[in-house]
Amino acid sequence: MRISEPLPRQTAADASEREHGYSHLTVPLRQRGLECTVEYGLSDYIVHAVLPDGSTLIISPPQEPSPDHPPGHPESWLVTRGHPDNSAIHEVIYDSEPDGPHARHGGSVPSLLAAIDARLDQLGMPARPATASPRVSAALALSPTAQRTVPTQLPAASAVRPALPSAQPSSAPGR
C-alpha cells in the first residue's frame, strides 16, 4: 500500500489572490522568498512584497480611473519601492503607463516580472529555485499577455536609490 503525503493547506491569502487574479505575480515573488499580500487600493487591487531590508515593492495597475480589464491583467503597471521609516528610499522600478519609460510593454506580465527580477538581482536577493520555473511558467500562462509577449531585458529605471548593496561582480576566472 502506498501512503501519500497530505496536500499543503491552502491559506486565506492564497485563496484571496486567486479570487482577485494576482497569483501570477505573487507566486514568482514568493519563490524568491518575499512575503506578499494583495489589498484593495483606490480603485483596483495592488500587490505588496516586503524585502529583507524592510522596504516594500508596490505593484499596481493604474488606480484612477479604473479601466475595465480582467482582474490582474490591466493595460499597464507601476512598480515602486519605498521604506516606511526611510523616505530617502523611493524608486520607480517599472512604469508601463502611457507616458512611462516602459510604456511599450503595456500590461505585459513577463516584462513586468523581468524588470522586478532584474532589480531583485541587483539588490542581492536569492534567485528563484530552478525547480520553481515550471510553476512560474504555469502562472505566466494564465496571463493573456504572457501568451503574446516575449520577455526582454529592460533598462533600469532612472530614479533609483538603492538601500541594499549592489550585487558584487563575479571573481570567477574568465569573466
Secondary structure, DSSP 4 states (H G I P E B T S, - for coil): ---PPPPPPPPHHHHHHHHHT-HHHHHHHHHTT-EEEEEE-SSSEEEEEE-TTS-EEEEE---SS-----TT--S--EEEEEETTEEEEEEEEEE-STTSTTGGGTT-HHHHHHHHHHHHHHTTPPPPPGGGHHHHHHHHHT-TTTTT------PPPSS---SSPPPPPP--TT-
